[in-house]
Amino acid sequence: MSGKLNAFLLIIILATAMASCNKDFLNTTPQDRISSSVVWTDAALATAYVNGVYNDNNTYGLGNGGFDEQMLASLSDEAIFTHSGRSINIINEGLLSPDNVGWVSGTYDWSVMYKKIRAANLGLENLFIATFDDADLNNRLRGECYFLRAYFYQQLLRYYGGVPIIDYTYTLEDDYAIARSSYEDCVNFILADCDSAAILLDGRDMEKGRASKIAALALKSRVLLYAASDLHDMPTAKANSSVISSYSNPELLGYTSGDRTARWEAAKEAAKAVLDEGGGGYKLTYTAPVTAEEGTQNYMSIAMGGGSSASGVDASAEVEILFGRYFVAEKDEGGIYIGLDNGPNGYHCWAGNTPIQELVDDYEMMDGSAFSWSNSEEKAHPYNNRDPRFYATILYDGADWKPRDLISGNVDPANQIQTGQYQVASGYLSGLDTRQSSIEDWNGSWTGYYMRKFIDPDNSIVDNTTRAYIPWPFFRYTEAVFNYAEACIELGEDDEAKTWLNKIRFRAGMPAITETGDALKERYRNERRIEMAYEEQRYHDARRWMIASTTLGRKVVYINVVGKLKSGQTALSTYQHDETRYDYTYTPTEVNALENRTWVDKMYFRPITRDEMNKNDQLVQNPGY
């Protein structure tokens, strides 16, 4: 019996020891995470948390800014996305629905924005009770959270209209069903957060890429400008759209009552606050146009935002960016491949978002007149004597570009863009940057153009392999100038508007605008289109002005370029653009094969997905869906 008893006691002892070990194992502190109760006792950990509110995995939240292979420009009349099968056509052809929303960026996706809003709410709640001993840092971090929450709500508001306002973190006991707030209530909520951020961040020298007082003021200016616009003034919007007119919840889309003039006054005041706070922007002091060469260089410097060391690029242009997305060498972030994403296939790049003829045609002539295909000289030489910003934004047939032999071999000593067909002894040769290129025949532009803006002009940068660190401008000083000018025009203050618009034009090497009234408004809108190309402005501007049906809804136009040898001339062994040897013809051609673009008024707002509607039975869908 004693042997059995001893064995039994040994089993009990071992079982007790194992239970004790298991408890110790369960109580082990994870090595890859930190308890939330600890975060708010430590200044460094609290800062790290707020850093995470800005972005997740370089994809969600602020993401790469607008630097994606698929850019918002291709959902507007700026560009077309080269590669089919990415669901952009679902949107541009008016086919989107709650069950098929097409391509959606993580920088404005409904669920992602609410994830980031929750992160900001959690930060604010805990910062109010944080115990780390640095009150000044606490104030700064709260200011950043207020700004970020306001920014993410602004993204929801301008894509979806009024959305549920949630300013606290849910618990498991909470009712997750919540109705959409009115457009006006959302505007007021965002403005209050902007004001809180501006107060808490006032006087601080913030690092690049962080929220600041001027960033909060810029966000406030944009929100108030949109709030005053046609799309969000319900009497105006209903008069312009039967889809909106028949919608039973117009308060979700804009203001159903109130003083619209007062809204324009508020927009003007907010924009002027940015101008006063922002230190004058970049080179907006000219009283006459600079030379064409200076105009192109000024615009290129602005696009580089201080992120290039190329000869002639002015690093001081970074003052233009009031809030930007900056990229660092330690991280392999998608935004550093903007050149690879959009450069010519003849340089082994992907030609992602190529300009369409509609954008090219809207660049004025150097004398300020509109370009016209009916003008025989302009038709024969469509890329001569254009607005200097054209040459810093678009690569066209015959444009000088980087040394091609750095990546593609010695096949183009002239280093020029080739998007045409050129006569040679045996017939016609396809250019190196076409979809029939001898270098690559699958990544070429359909349109005959490539994007140049935001691609580092440094000749040592090989775009398909070398990283470039160009910042994305969420807000820049010139946007606030436009906001101020637009409000002035709407308030009948034409002279003040022209004073500020001409500052932008003189910097670009363009002559003054002299029109008044409706003509001035049209010149303003085109000026904004050109200056802010590829900066995620046109998508929203065409909607809020309610001109989408005649702009975004147009069929896409490409350019066909043919070079025919002049009489008595022979082709060189290696082709290069040469107007003494070739006669070139340029033929704009409507093509609907890649996208058959159609505008329907439901596209003024994005649909809320079926999944979100099913999760929250208090949500009301947007009109037309």
Secondary structure, DSSP 8 states (H G I E B T S, - for coil): -HHHHHHHHHHHHHHHHHHHHHHHHHT---SS---HHHHTT-HHHHHHHHHHHHEETTTEESTTTT-SSS-GGGGTTTEEESSSSSSHHHHHTT--BTTB-----TTT-HHHHHHHHHHHHHHHHHHTT--SS-HHHHHHHHHHHHHHHHHHHHHHHHHHSS-----S---TTS--------HHHHHHHHHHHHHHHHHHHTT----TTS--HHHHHHHHHHHHHHHHSGGGBHHHHHHH-HHHHT-S-GGGTSBSSS-HHHHHHHHHHHHHHHHHHTTT-SS---SS---HHHHHHHHHHHHHTT----TT--GGGGGGEEEEE---TTS--GGGGHHHHHS-GGGT----EEE-HHHHHTS-BTTS----TTSHHHHHSTTSSB-HHHHTTEE-TT-B-S-GGGTS-SS-TT-B---SEEEETTEEEE-TTSTT-SS-SSS--SSS-EE-TTS---TT--TTTS-----EEEEEHHHHHHHHHHHHHHTT-HHHHHHHHHHHHHHHT-------HHHHHHHHHHHHHHHTTTTT-HHHHHHHTT-GGGTTTS--EEEEEEEEE-TT----SS----TTTEEEEEEEEE--SS------GGGGS----HHHHHH-TT----TT-
